[in-house]
Protein backbone atom coordinates (compact mmCIF):
# COMPACT_ATOMS: atom_id res chain seq x y z
CA UNK A 1 0.00 0.00 0.00
CA UNK A 2 1.29 3.47 -0.92
CA UNK A 3 2.45 5.45 2.16
CA UNK A 4 0.90 8.75 3.16
CA UNK A 5 3.30 11.50 4.23
CA UNK A 6 2.21 13.97 6.95
CA UNK A 7 4.27 17.09 6.38
CA UNK A 8 4.42 20.67 7.62
CA UNK A 9 5.71 23.89 6.07
CA UNK A 10 9.14 24.73 4.66
CA UNK A 11 10.55 26.35 7.80
CA UNK A 12 9.20 23.94 10.40
CA UNK A 13 8.65 25.11 13.96
CA UNK A 14 7.83 22.94 16.94
CA UNK A 15 4.08 23.05 16.24
CA UNK A 16 4.61 21.85 12.66
CA UNK A 17 6.91 18.98 13.69
CA UNK A 18 4.81 17.93 16.70
CA UNK A 19 1.66 17.89 14.55
CA UNK A 20 3.35 15.73 11.92
CA UNK A 21 4.68 13.20 14.44
CA UNK A 22 1.50 13.02 16.52
CA UNK A 23 -0.91 12.79 13.61
CA UNK A 24 1.11 10.07 11.87
CA UNK A 25 1.02 8.07 15.11
CA UNK A 26 -2.73 8.61 15.54
CA UNK A 27 -3.62 7.59 11.99
CA UNK A 28 -1.39 4.55 12.24
CA UNK A 29 -3.42 3.39 15.25
CA UNK A 30 -6.84 4.09 13.70
CA UNK A 31 -6.51 3.06 10.05
CA UNK A 32 -4.67 0.33 8.13
CA UNK A 33 -1.84 1.67 6.04
CA UNK A 34 1.50 3.41 6.34
CA UNK A 35 1.61 6.97 7.65
CA UNK A 36 5.01 8.67 7.72
CA UNK A 37 5.84 11.83 9.66
CA UNK A 38 7.88 14.08 7.36
CA UNK A 39 9.46 17.51 7.19
CA UNK A 40 10.71 19.66 4.34
CA UNK A 41 13.23 21.79 6.21
CA UNK A 42 15.86 21.75 8.94
CA UNK A 43 14.89 21.55 12.60
CA UNK A 44 15.45 24.62 14.75
CA UNK A 45 17.15 24.39 18.15
CA UNK A 46 13.90 24.53 20.12
CA UNK A 47 12.30 21.69 18.15
CA UNK A 48 15.44 19.56 18.32
CA UNK A 49 15.52 20.05 22.09
CA UNK A 50 11.85 19.11 22.43
CA UNK A 51 12.33 15.91 20.40
CA UNK A 52 15.41 14.99 22.44
CA UNK A 53 13.60 15.48 25.75
CA UNK A 54 10.64 13.42 24.49
CA UNK A 55 12.89 10.69 23.07
CA UNK A 56 11.28 10.97 19.63
CA UNK A 57 13.08 10.57 16.30
CA UNK A 58 12.77 13.58 13.96
CA UNK A 59 10.41 13.20 11.00
CA UNK A 60 12.02 12.02 7.77
CA UNK A 61 13.35 14.81 5.57
CA UNK A 62 11.57 15.03 2.21
CA UNK A 63 12.59 17.93 0.01
CA UNK A 64 10.32 17.11 -2.93
CA UNK A 65 7.04 15.17 -3.17
CA UNK A 66 7.08 14.94 -6.94
CA UNK A 67 6.54 11.25 -7.78
CA UNK A 68 9.70 9.19 -8.10
CA UNK A 69 10.59 5.86 -9.66
CA UNK A 70 9.94 4.17 -6.33
CA UNK A 71 6.28 5.25 -6.54
CA UNK A 72 5.65 3.27 -9.72
CA UNK A 73 3.45 0.32 -8.71
CA UNK A 74 4.81 -2.11 -11.30
CA UNK A 75 8.28 -2.83 -12.66
CA UNK A 76 9.24 -5.56 -15.12
CA UNK A 77 11.32 -7.91 -13.00
CA UNK A 78 12.27 -10.48 -15.65
CA UNK A 79 16.03 -10.94 -15.98
CA UNK A 80 18.58 -13.46 -17.21
CA UNK A 81 21.88 -14.66 -15.72
CA UNK A 82 25.12 -13.81 -17.47
CA UNK A 83 26.19 -17.43 -18.00
CA UNK A 84 23.44 -18.61 -20.36
CA UNK A 85 23.60 -18.83 -24.16
CA UNK A 86 22.16 -16.03 -26.24
CA UNK A 87 19.54 -18.36 -27.72
CA UNK A 88 18.14 -18.96 -24.21
CA UNK A 89 17.74 -15.22 -23.72
CA UNK A 90 15.77 -15.08 -26.96
CA UNK A 91 13.54 -17.86 -25.65
CA UNK A 92 12.97 -15.96 -22.39
CA UNK A 93 12.04 -12.81 -24.31
CA UNK A 94 9.53 -14.83 -26.28
CA UNK A 95 8.15 -16.47 -23.13
CA UNK A 96 7.69 -13.17 -21.29
CA UNK A 97 6.65 -11.28 -24.45
CA UNK A 98 9.15 -8.48 -23.84
CA UNK A 99 11.54 -6.72 -26.20
CA UNK A 100 14.42 -6.26 -23.76
CA UNK A 101 15.80 -8.38 -20.97
CA UNK A 102 18.38 -7.29 -18.37
CA UNK A 103 21.45 -9.43 -17.71
CA UNK A 104 22.73 -9.83 -14.14
CA UNK A 105 25.70 -11.47 -12.48
CA UNK A 106 25.66 -14.04 -9.68
CA UNK A 107 25.05 -11.28 -7.10
CA UNK A 108 22.14 -9.78 -9.08
CA UNK A 109 24.20 -6.78 -10.21
CA UNK A 110 23.02 -5.29 -13.47
CA UNK A 111 25.51 -5.85 -16.32
CA UNK A 112 23.70 -4.91 -19.50
CA UNK A 113 20.67 -5.35 -21.70
CA UNK A 114 19.80 -7.72 -24.52
CA UNK A 115 17.32 -6.21 -26.96
CA UNK A 116 15.48 -7.48 -30.00
CA UNK A 117 17.69 -5.15 -32.00
CA UNK A 118 20.81 -6.71 -30.47
CA UNK A 119 19.60 -10.21 -31.28
CA UNK A 120 18.82 -9.21 -34.85
CA UNK A 121 22.27 -7.65 -35.27
CA UNK A 122 23.88 -10.80 -33.90
CA UNK A 123 21.94 -13.05 -36.24
CA UNK A 124 21.83 -10.97 -39.42
CA UNK A 125 25.35 -9.89 -40.30
CA UNK A 126 26.16 -7.83 -43.40
CA UNK A 127 29.42 -9.75 -43.71
CA UNK A 128 28.55 -12.98 -45.55
CA UNK A 129 32.04 -14.43 -45.07
CA UNK A 130 31.92 -14.58 -41.27
CA UNK A 131 32.51 -18.18 -40.13
CA UNK A 132 29.85 -20.09 -38.24
CA UNK A 133 30.90 -20.52 -34.61
CA UNK A 134 29.64 -22.43 -31.62
CA UNK A 135 29.91 -21.61 -27.91
CA UNK A 136 31.62 -21.59 -25.60
CA UNK A 137 28.74 -23.72 -24.37
CA UNK A 138 28.38 -26.83 -22.24
CA UNK A 139 27.70 -29.97 -24.25
CA UNK A 140 24.52 -30.71 -22.30
CA UNK A 141 23.21 -27.20 -23.02
CA UNK A 142 24.02 -27.58 -26.70
CA UNK A 143 22.16 -30.89 -26.81
CA UNK A 144 19.14 -29.26 -25.16
CA UNK A 145 19.10 -26.36 -27.61
CA UNK A 146 19.38 -28.71 -30.59
CA UNK A 147 16.82 -31.13 -29.13
CA UNK A 148 19.51 -33.72 -29.62
CA UNK A 149 20.42 -37.08 -28.15
CA UNK A 150 23.93 -37.20 -26.73
CA UNK A 151 25.26 -40.42 -28.20
CA UNK A 152 28.77 -39.91 -26.83
CA UNK A 153 30.01 -37.10 -24.54
CA UNK A 154 33.75 -36.61 -24.93
CA UNK A 155 33.84 -32.92 -23.95
CA UNK A 156 32.19 -30.81 -21.29
CA UNK A 157 32.62 -27.52 -23.16
CA UNK A 158 32.26 -26.87 -26.89
CA UNK A 159 33.95 -23.79 -28.40
CA UNK A 160 35.10 -23.47 -31.98
CA UNK A 161 34.12 -23.07 -35.62
CA UNK A 162 31.25 -25.05 -37.12
CA UNK A 163 30.86 -26.35 -40.65
CA UNK A 164 27.91 -27.85 -42.49
CA UNK A 165 29.42 -30.66 -44.56
CA UNK A 166 27.51 -31.14 -47.81
CA UNK A 167 29.61 -32.37 -50.74
CA UNK A 168 33.15 -31.01 -50.60
CA UNK A 169 34.38 -33.24 -47.77
CA UNK A 170 38.06 -32.57 -48.47
CA UNK A 171 37.49 -28.82 -48.07
CA UNK A 172 35.75 -29.31 -44.75
CA UNK A 173 38.50 -31.64 -43.53
CA UNK A 174 41.11 -29.03 -44.41
CA UNK A 175 39.49 -26.25 -42.39
CA UNK A 176 38.27 -28.12 -39.31
CA UNK A 177 40.51 -28.33 -36.25
CA UNK A 178 40.41 -30.15 -32.89
CA UNK A 179 38.08 -27.54 -31.33
CA UNK A 180 35.61 -27.44 -34.18
CA UNK A 181 32.20 -28.93 -34.90
CA UNK A 182 30.86 -30.56 -38.07
CA UNK A 183 27.20 -30.90 -39.05
CA UNK A 184 26.32 -33.69 -41.45
CA UNK A 185 23.45 -35.87 -42.59
CA UNK A 186 23.17 -39.50 -43.70
CA UNK A 187 26.67 -40.15 -45.05
CA UNK A 188 28.53 -42.74 -43.01
CA UNK A 189 31.88 -42.58 -44.88
CA UNK A 190 31.95 -38.81 -44.42
CA UNK A 191 30.94 -39.17 -40.77
CA UNK A 192 33.85 -41.54 -40.13
CA UNK A 193 36.29 -39.33 -42.07
CA UNK A 194 35.33 -36.28 -39.99
CA UNK A 195 35.76 -38.21 -36.74
CA UNK A 196 39.13 -39.53 -37.92
CA UNK A 197 40.20 -35.91 -38.50
CA UNK A 198 40.04 -35.41 -34.73
CA UNK A 199 37.36 -32.71 -34.52
CA UNK A 200 35.67 -31.78 -31.25
CA UNK A 201 32.09 -32.80 -32.02
CA UNK A 202 29.98 -34.25 -34.80
CA UNK A 203 26.29 -33.38 -35.07
CA UNK A 204 24.14 -35.77 -37.07
CA UNK A 205 21.20 -33.80 -38.52
CA UNK A 206 17.73 -34.76 -39.74
CA UNK A 207 17.61 -37.89 -37.56
CA UNK A 208 19.98 -39.64 -39.99
CA UNK A 209 21.06 -43.23 -39.40
CA UNK A 210 23.96 -43.59 -37.00
CA UNK A 211 25.84 -46.84 -37.46
CA UNK A 212 27.82 -48.78 -34.90
CA UNK A 213 31.10 -48.06 -36.74
CA UNK A 214 30.50 -44.32 -36.30
CA UNK A 215 29.68 -44.72 -32.63
CA UNK A 216 32.80 -46.78 -31.93
CA UNK A 217 34.97 -44.42 -33.93
CA UNK A 218 33.70 -41.41 -31.97
CA UNK A 219 34.51 -43.15 -28.68
CA UNK A 220 37.98 -44.21 -29.78
CA UNK A 221 38.83 -40.78 -31.19
CA UNK A 222 37.29 -38.92 -28.20
CA UNK A 223 34.83 -37.00 -30.38
CA UNK A 224 31.49 -35.90 -28.94
CA UNK A 225 28.56 -37.22 -30.94
CA UNK A 226 25.06 -35.64 -31.05
CA UNK A 227 22.04 -36.70 -33.04
CA UNK A 228 19.08 -34.38 -33.75
CA UNK A 229 15.96 -34.42 -35.87
CA UNK A 230 16.58 -30.79 -36.91
CA UNK A 231 17.82 -30.11 -40.43
CA UNK A 232 21.37 -28.87 -40.98
CA UNK A 233 20.29 -25.27 -41.60
CA UNK A 234 18.28 -25.15 -38.36
CA UNK A 235 21.25 -26.58 -36.47
CA UNK A 236 23.51 -23.90 -37.92
CA UNK A 237 20.98 -21.18 -37.08
CA UNK A 238 20.86 -22.27 -33.45
CA UNK A 239 24.62 -22.69 -33.21
CA UNK A 240 25.02 -19.09 -34.32
CA UNK A 241 23.31 -17.97 -31.11
CA UNK A 242 24.89 -20.56 -28.83
CA UNK A 243 27.61 -18.20 -27.62
CA UNK A 244 27.52 -16.44 -24.22
CA UNK A 245 24.97 -13.68 -23.89
CA UNK A 246 27.67 -11.11 -23.11
CA UNK A 247 28.70 -11.18 -26.77
CA UNK A 248 25.40 -9.54 -27.79
CA UNK A 249 24.69 -7.61 -24.58
CA UNK A 250 24.49 -3.81 -24.72
CA UNK A 251 26.38 -2.13 -21.89
CA UNK A 252 25.19 1.41 -22.61
CA UNK A 253 21.65 0.89 -21.26
CA UNK A 254 20.45 3.64 -18.94
CA UNK A 255 20.01 2.97 -15.22
CA UNK A 256 17.85 4.76 -12.67
CA UNK A 257 17.35 4.63 -8.90
CA UNK A 258 14.19 4.55 -6.81
CA UNK A 259 14.57 8.18 -5.71
CA UNK A 260 14.96 9.58 -9.25
CA UNK A 261 12.04 11.80 -10.21
CA UNK A 262 9.42 10.29 -12.48
CA UNK A 263 9.75 13.20 -14.90
CA UNK A 264 13.47 12.44 -15.22
CA UNK A 265 12.79 8.73 -15.69
CA UNK A 266 10.22 9.39 -18.43
CA UNK A 267 12.74 11.55 -20.30
CA UNK A 268 15.47 8.91 -19.96
CA UNK A 269 13.23 6.13 -21.27
CA UNK A 270 11.95 8.29 -24.13
CA UNK A 271 15.49 9.16 -25.26
CA UNK A 272 16.88 5.64 -24.86
CA UNK A 273 17.48 3.70 -28.09
CA UNK A 274 16.04 0.68 -26.24
CA UNK A 275 12.98 2.62 -24.99
CA UNK A 276 13.66 1.30 -21.51
CA UNK A 277 15.77 1.84 -18.40
CA UNK A 278 16.77 -0.48 -15.58
CA UNK A 279 16.26 0.39 -11.92
CA UNK A 280 19.10 -0.54 -9.56
CA UNK A 281 19.89 0.04 -5.90
CA UNK A 282 22.89 1.93 -4.58
CA UNK A 283 25.06 -1.19 -5.00
CA UNK A 284 24.06 -1.69 -8.64
CA UNK A 285 21.74 -4.62 -7.92
CA UNK A 286 18.86 -5.05 -10.30
CA UNK A 287 15.38 -4.12 -9.02
CA UNK A 288 13.29 -3.92 -12.17
CA UNK A 289 12.89 -2.45 -15.63
CA UNK A 290 10.86 0.51 -16.87
CA UNK A 291 9.30 0.84 -20.30
CA UNK A 292 7.08 3.48 -21.87
CA UNK A 293 4.08 1.54 -20.56
CA UNK A 294 5.27 2.28 -17.03
CA UNK A 295 4.16 5.89 -17.39
CA UNK A 296 0.63 5.29 -18.65
CA UNK A 297 -0.89 5.47 -15.16
CA UNK A 298 -0.96 8.68 -13.13
CA UNK A 299 1.33 8.27 -10.14
CA UNK A 300 1.23 10.63 -7.17
CA UNK A 301 2.55 10.73 -3.65
CA UNK A 302 -0.19 10.84 -1.01
CA UNK A 303 0.23 13.82 1.33
CA UNK A 304 -1.48 15.31 4.40
CA UNK A 305 -0.56 18.95 5.09
CA UNK A 306 -0.38 20.20 8.66
CA UNK A 307 0.12 23.70 10.03
CA UNK A 308 -0.20 25.42 6.61
CA UNK A 309 -2.41 25.56 3.55
CA UNK A 310 -0.50 27.71 1.05
CA UNK A 311 1.61 26.75 -1.97
CA UNK A 312 4.31 29.22 -0.99
CA UNK A 313 4.92 27.37 2.29
CA UNK A 314 4.45 23.83 1.00
CA UNK A 315 7.09 21.26 0.11
CA UNK A 316 8.50 21.30 -3.43
CA UNK A 317 6.43 19.35 -5.93
CA UNK A 318 3.18 19.70 -3.97
CA UNK A 319 1.33 20.52 -7.20
CA UNK A 320 2.01 16.95 -8.39
CA UNK A 321 0.99 15.26 -5.13
CA UNK A 322 -2.41 13.95 -4.09
CA UNK A 323 -3.41 16.04 -1.06
CA UNK A 324 -5.83 13.92 0.98
CA UNK A 325 -6.24 16.15 4.05
CA UNK A 326 -5.26 19.54 5.50
CA UNK A 327 -5.20 20.44 9.20
CA UNK A 328 -4.32 24.05 10.04
CA UNK A 329 -4.99 27.00 12.32
CA UNK A 330 -3.88 29.79 9.95
CA UNK A 331 -5.82 31.85 7.43
CA UNK A 332 -7.08 30.17 4.28
CA UNK A 333 -4.42 30.04 1.59
CA UNK A 334 -4.21 29.24 -2.11
CA UNK A 335 -3.98 25.47 -2.30
CA UNK A 336 -6.52 23.87 -4.65
CA UNK A 337 -7.29 20.16 -4.99
CA UNK A 338 -8.76 18.08 -7.81
CA UNK A 339 -11.30 16.38 -5.54
CA UNK A 340 -12.96 16.96 -2.17
CA UNK A 341 -10.72 16.35 0.85
CA UNK A 342 -10.91 16.50 4.60
CA UNK A 343 -10.01 20.05 5.61
CA UNK A 344 -10.04 21.12 9.24
CA UNK A 345 -9.20 24.71 10.08
CA UNK A 346 -9.74 26.02 13.62
CA UNK A 347 -9.07 29.47 15.14
CA UNK A 348 -6.90 28.06 17.92
CA UNK A 349 -3.38 28.71 19.09
CA UNK A 350 -1.69 25.78 17.32
CA UNK A 351 -2.28 22.90 14.96
CA UNK A 352 -1.18 20.62 17.80
CA UNK A 353 -4.34 21.70 19.64
CA UNK A 354 -6.46 20.37 16.78
CA UNK A 355 -4.50 17.10 16.70
CA UNK A 356 -5.04 16.76 20.46
CA UNK A 357 -8.80 17.17 19.89
CA UNK A 358 -8.61 14.26 17.44
CA UNK A 359 -6.81 12.11 20.02
CA UNK A 360 -9.54 12.84 22.60
CA UNK A 361 -12.33 12.19 20.08
CA UNK A 362 -10.82 8.79 19.31
CA UNK A 363 -10.29 8.14 23.02
C-alpha positions as CSV (number, residue, x, y, z in Angstrom):
1,X,0.0,0.0,0.0
2,X,1.3,3.5,-0.9
3,X,2.4,5.4,2.2
4,X,0.9,8.8,3.2
5,X,3.3,11.5,4.2
6,X,2.2,14.0,6.9
7,X,4.3,17.1,6.4
8,X,4.4,20.7,7.6
9,X,5.7,23.9,6.1
10,X,9.1,24.7,4.7
11,X,10.5,26.3,7.8
12,X,9.2,23.9,10.4
13,X,8.6,25.1,14.0
14,X,7.8,22.9,16.9
15,X,4.1,23.0,16.2
16,X,4.6,21.9,12.7
17,X,6.9,19.0,13.7
18,X,4.8,17.9,16.7
19,X,1.7,17.9,14.6
20,X,3.3,15.7,11.9
21,X,4.7,13.2,14.4
22,X,1.5,13.0,16.5
23,X,-0.9,12.8,13.6
24,X,1.1,10.1,11.9
25,X,1.0,8.1,15.1
26,X,-2.7,8.6,15.5
27,X,-3.6,7.6,12.0
28,X,-1.4,4.5,12.2
29,X,-3.4,3.4,15.3
30,X,-6.8,4.1,13.7
31,X,-6.5,3.1,10.0
32,X,-4.7,0.3,8.1
33,X,-1.8,1.7,6.0
34,X,1.5,3.4,6.3
35,X,1.6,7.0,7.6
36,X,5.0,8.7,7.7
37,X,5.8,11.8,9.7
38,X,7.9,14.1,7.4
39,X,9.5,17.5,7.2
40,X,10.7,19.7,4.3
41,X,13.2,21.8,6.2
42,X,15.9,21.8,8.9
43,X,14.9,21.5,12.6
44,X,15.4,24.6,14.7
45,X,17.2,24.4,18.1
46,X,13.9,24.5,20.1
47,X,12.3,21.7,18.2
48,X,15.4,19.6,18.3
49,X,15.5,20.1,22.1
50,X,11.8,19.1,22.4
51,X,12.3,15.9,20.4
52,X,15.4,15.0,22.4
53,X,13.6,15.5,25.8
54,X,10.6,13.4,24.5
55,X,12.9,10.7,23.1
56,X,11.3,11.0,19.6
57,X,13.1,10.6,16.3
58,X,12.8,13.6,14.0
59,X,10.4,13.2,11.0
60,X,12.0,12.0,7.8
61,X,13.4,14.8,5.6
62,X,11.6,15.0,2.2
63,X,12.6,17.9,0.0
64,X,10.3,17.1,-2.9
65,X,7.0,15.2,-3.2
66,X,7.1,14.9,-6.9
67,X,6.5,11.2,-7.8
68,X,9.7,9.2,-8.1
69,X,10.6,5.9,-9.7
70,X,9.9,4.2,-6.3
71,X,6.3,5.2,-6.5
72,X,5.6,3.3,-9.7
73,X,3.5,0.3,-8.7
74,X,4.8,-2.1,-11.3
75,X,8.3,-2.8,-12.7
76,X,9.2,-5.6,-15.1
77,X,11.3,-7.9,-13.0
78,X,12.3,-10.5,-15.6
79,X,16.0,-10.9,-16.0
80,X,18.6,-13.5,-17.2
81,X,21.9,-14.7,-15.7
82,X,25.1,-13.8,-17.5
83,X,26.2,-17.4,-18.0
84,X,23.4,-18.6,-20.4
85,X,23.6,-18.8,-24.2
86,X,22.2,-16.0,-26.2
87,X,19.5,-18.4,-27.7
88,X,18.1,-19.0,-24.2
89,X,17.7,-15.2,-23.7
90,X,15.8,-15.1,-27.0
91,X,13.5,-17.9,-25.6
92,X,13.0,-16.0,-22.4
93,X,12.0,-12.8,-24.3
94,X,9.5,-14.8,-26.3
95,X,8.1,-16.5,-23.1
96,X,7.7,-13.2,-21.3
97,X,6.6,-11.3,-24.5
98,X,9.2,-8.5,-23.8
99,X,11.5,-6.7,-26.2
100,X,14.4,-6.3,-23.8
101,X,15.8,-8.4,-21.0
102,X,18.4,-7.3,-18.4
103,X,21.4,-9.4,-17.7
104,X,22.7,-9.8,-14.1
105,X,25.7,-11.5,-12.5
106,X,25.7,-14.0,-9.7
107,X,25.1,-11.3,-7.1
108,X,22.1,-9.8,-9.1
109,X,24.2,-6.8,-10.2
110,X,23.0,-5.3,-13.5
111,X,25.5,-5.9,-16.3
112,X,23.7,-4.9,-19.5
113,X,20.7,-5.4,-21.7
114,X,19.8,-7.7,-24.5
115,X,17.3,-6.2,-27.0
116,X,15.5,-7.5,-30.0
117,X,17.7,-5.2,-32.0
118,X,20.8,-6.7,-30.5
119,X,19.6,-10.2,-31.3
120,X,18.8,-9.2,-34.8
121,X,22.3,-7.6,-35.3
122,X,23.9,-10.8,-33.9
123,X,21.9,-13.0,-36.2
124,X,21.8,-11.0,-39.4
125,X,25.4,-9.9,-40.3
126,X,26.2,-7.8,-43.4
127,X,29.4,-9.8,-43.7
128,X,28.6,-13.0,-45.5
129,X,32.0,-14.4,-45.1
130,X,31.9,-14.6,-41.3
131,X,32.5,-18.2,-40.1
132,X,29.8,-20.1,-38.2
133,X,30.9,-20.5,-34.6
134,X,29.6,-22.4,-31.6
135,X,29.9,-21.6,-27.9
136,X,31.6,-21.6,-25.6
137,X,28.7,-23.7,-24.4
138,X,28.4,-26.8,-22.2
139,X,27.7,-30.0,-24.2
140,X,24.5,-30.7,-22.3
141,X,23.2,-27.2,-23.0
142,X,24.0,-27.6,-26.7
143,X,22.2,-30.9,-26.8
144,X,19.1,-29.3,-25.2
145,X,19.1,-26.4,-27.6
146,X,19.4,-28.7,-30.6
147,X,16.8,-31.1,-29.1
148,X,19.5,-33.7,-29.6
149,X,20.4,-37.1,-28.2
150,X,23.9,-37.2,-26.7
151,X,25.3,-40.4,-28.2
152,X,28.8,-39.9,-26.8
153,X,30.0,-37.1,-24.5
154,X,33.7,-36.6,-24.9
155,X,33.8,-32.9,-24.0
156,X,32.2,-30.8,-21.3
157,X,32.6,-27.5,-23.2
158,X,32.3,-26.9,-26.9
159,X,33.9,-23.8,-28.4
160,X,35.1,-23.5,-32.0
161,X,34.1,-23.1,-35.6
162,X,31.3,-25.0,-37.1
163,X,30.9,-26.3,-40.7
164,X,27.9,-27.9,-42.5
165,X,29.4,-30.7,-44.6
166,X,27.5,-31.1,-47.8
167,X,29.6,-32.4,-50.7
168,X,33.2,-31.0,-50.6
169,X,34.4,-33.2,-47.8
170,X,38.1,-32.6,-48.5
171,X,37.5,-28.8,-48.1
172,X,35.7,-29.3,-44.7
173,X,38.5,-31.6,-43.5
174,X,41.1,-29.0,-44.4
175,X,39.5,-26.2,-42.4
176,X,38.3,-28.1,-39.3
177,X,40.5,-28.3,-36.2
178,X,40.4,-30.2,-32.9
179,X,38.1,-27.5,-31.3
180,X,35.6,-27.4,-34.2
181,X,32.2,-28.9,-34.9
182,X,30.9,-30.6,-38.1
183,X,27.2,-30.9,-39.1
184,X,26.3,-33.7,-41.4
185,X,23.5,-35.9,-42.6
186,X,23.2,-39.5,-43.7
187,X,26.7,-40.2,-45.0
188,X,28.5,-42.7,-43.0
189,X,31.9,-42.6,-44.9
190,X,32.0,-38.8,-44.4
191,X,30.9,-39.2,-40.8
192,X,33.8,-41.5,-40.1
193,X,36.3,-39.3,-42.1
194,X,35.3,-36.3,-40.0
195,X,35.8,-38.2,-36.7
196,X,39.1,-39.5,-37.9
197,X,40.2,-35.9,-38.5
198,X,40.0,-35.4,-34.7
199,X,37.4,-32.7,-34.5
200,X,35.7,-31.8,-31.2
201,X,32.1,-32.8,-32.0
202,X,30.0,-34.3,-34.8
203,X,26.3,-33.4,-35.1
204,X,24.1,-35.8,-37.1
205,X,21.2,-33.8,-38.5
206,X,17.7,-34.8,-39.7
207,X,17.6,-37.9,-37.6
208,X,20.0,-39.6,-40.0
209,X,21.1,-43.2,-39.4
210,X,24.0,-43.6,-37.0
211,X,25.8,-46.8,-37.5
212,X,27.8,-48.8,-34.9
213,X,31.1,-48.1,-36.7
214,X,30.5,-44.3,-36.3
215,X,29.7,-44.7,-32.6
216,X,32.8,-46.8,-31.9
217,X,35.0,-44.4,-33.9
218,X,33.7,-41.4,-32.0
219,X,34.5,-43.1,-28.7
220,X,38.0,-44.2,-29.8
221,X,38.8,-40.8,-31.2
222,X,37.3,-38.9,-28.2
223,X,34.8,-37.0,-30.4
224,X,31.5,-35.9,-28.9
225,X,28.6,-37.2,-30.9
226,X,25.1,-35.6,-31.1
227,X,22.0,-36.7,-33.0
228,X,19.1,-34.4,-33.7
229,X,16.0,-34.4,-35.9
230,X,16.6,-30.8,-36.9
231,X,17.8,-30.1,-40.4
232,X,21.4,-28.9,-41.0
233,X,20.3,-25.3,-41.6
234,X,18.3,-25.1,-38.4
235,X,21.2,-26.6,-36.5
236,X,23.5,-23.9,-37.9
237,X,21.0,-21.2,-37.1
238,X,20.9,-22.3,-33.5
239,X,24.6,-22.7,-33.2
240,X,25.0,-19.1,-34.3
241,X,23.3,-18.0,-31.1
242,X,24.9,-20.6,-28.8
243,X,27.6,-18.2,-27.6
244,X,27.5,-16.4,-24.2
245,X,25.0,-13.7,-23.9
246,X,27.7,-11.1,-23.1
247,X,28.7,-11.2,-26.8
248,X,25.4,-9.5,-27.8
249,X,24.7,-7.6,-24.6
250,X,24.5,-3.8,-24.7
251,X,26.4,-2.1,-21.9
252,X,25.2,1.4,-22.6
253,X,21.7,0.9,-21.3
254,X,20.4,3.6,-18.9
255,X,20.0,3.0,-15.2
256,X,17.9,4.8,-12.7
257,X,17.3,4.6,-8.9
258,X,14.2,4.6,-6.8
259,X,14.6,8.2,-5.7
260,X,15.0,9.6,-9.2
261,X,12.0,11.8,-10.2
262,X,9.4,10.3,-12.5
263,X,9.8,13.2,-14.9
264,X,13.5,12.4,-15.2
265,X,12.8,8.7,-15.7
266,X,10.2,9.4,-18.4
267,X,12.7,11.6,-20.3
268,X,15.5,8.9,-20.0
269,X,13.2,6.1,-21.3
270,X,12.0,8.3,-24.1
271,X,15.5,9.2,-25.3
272,X,16.9,5.6,-24.9
273,X,17.5,3.7,-28.1
274,X,16.0,0.7,-26.2
275,X,13.0,2.6,-25.0
276,X,13.7,1.3,-21.5
277,X,15.8,1.8,-18.4
278,X,16.8,-0.5,-15.6
279,X,16.3,0.4,-11.9
280,X,19.1,-0.5,-9.6
281,X,19.9,0.0,-5.9
282,X,22.9,1.9,-4.6
283,X,25.1,-1.2,-5.0
284,X,24.1,-1.7,-8.6
285,X,21.7,-4.6,-7.9
286,X,18.9,-5.0,-10.3
287,X,15.4,-4.1,-9.0
288,X,13.3,-3.9,-12.2
289,X,12.9,-2.4,-15.6
290,X,10.9,0.5,-16.9
291,X,9.3,0.8,-20.3
292,X,7.1,3.5,-21.9
293,X,4.1,1.5,-20.6
294,X,5.3,2.3,-17.0
295,X,4.2,5.9,-17.4
296,X,0.6,5.3,-18.7
297,X,-0.9,5.5,-15.2
298,X,-1.0,8.7,-13.1
299,X,1.3,8.3,-10.1
300,X,1.2,10.6,-7.2
301,X,2.6,10.7,-3.6
302,X,-0.2,10.8,-1.0
303,X,0.2,13.8,1.3
304,X,-1.5,15.3,4.4
305,X,-0.6,18.9,5.1
306,X,-0.4,20.2,8.7
307,X,0.1,23.7,10.0
308,X,-0.2,25.4,6.6
309,X,-2.4,25.6,3.5
310,X,-0.5,27.7,1.1
311,X,1.6,26.8,-2.0
312,X,4.3,29.2,-1.0
313,X,4.9,27.4,2.3
314,X,4.4,23.8,1.0
315,X,7.1,21.3,0.1
316,X,8.5,21.3,-3.4
317,X,6.4,19.3,-5.9
318,X,3.2,19.7,-4.0
319,X,1.3,20.5,-7.2
320,X,2.0,16.9,-8.4
321,X,1.0,15.3,-5.1
322,X,-2.4,13.9,-4.1
323,X,-3.4,16.0,-1.1
324,X,-5.8,13.9,1.0
325,X,-6.2,16.2,4.0
326,X,-5.3,19.5,5.5
327,X,-5.2,20.4,9.2
328,X,-4.3,24.0,10.0
329,X,-5.0,27.0,12.3
330,X,-3.9,29.8,9.9
331,X,-5.8,31.8,7.4
332,X,-7.1,30.2,4.3
333,X,-4.4,30.0,1.6
334,X,-4.2,29.2,-2.1
335,X,-4.0,25.5,-2.3
336,X,-6.5,23.9,-4.6
337,X,-7.3,20.2,-5.0
338,X,-8.8,18.1,-7.8
339,X,-11.3,16.4,-5.5
340,X,-13.0,17.0,-2.2
341,X,-10.7,16.4,0.8
342,X,-10.9,16.5,4.6
343,X,-10.0,20.1,5.6
344,X,-10.0,21.1,9.2
345,X,-9.2,24.7,10.1
346,X,-9.7,26.0,13.6
347,X,-9.1,29.5,15.1
348,X,-6.9,28.1,17.9
349,X,-3.4,28.7,19.1
350,X,-1.7,25.8,17.3
351,X,-2.3,22.9,15.0
352,X,-1.2,20.6,17.8
353,X,-4.3,21.7,19.6
354,X,-6.5,20.4,16.8
355,X,-4.5,17.1,16.7
356,X,-5.0,16.8,20.5
357,X,-8.8,17.2,19.9
358,X,-8.6,14.3,17.4
359,X,-6.8,12.1,20.0
360,X,-9.5,12.8,22.6
361,X,-12.3,12.2,20.1
362,X,-10.8,8.8,19.3
363,X,-10.3,8.1,23.0
